[in-house]
Amino acid sequence: MREYDLSDARWRKSSYSNGEGGSCVEVADGVPGAVPVRDSKVTGGPVVVVGSAAWTEFLRTVGPLASR
């Protein structure tokens, strides 16, 4: 398993997060080939690192569901 140094990561709230304070997911940009994901309410908690291609497919799949 590859380790990533995310100490300087710039986190941003995902555009798919609820703007009303709930279901907040943050992602970090600038990690080649990967997308780190965390819960914005637990910034010191665990981070899931997803491959870029898998993240793109995930968004393609859930994007239409999120707008329902």
Buried (B, 14 or more C-beta within 10 A) or exposed (E): EEEEEBEEBEBEEBEBBEEEEEBBBBBBEEBEEBBBBBBBEEEEEEBEBBEEEEBEEBBEEEEEEEEE
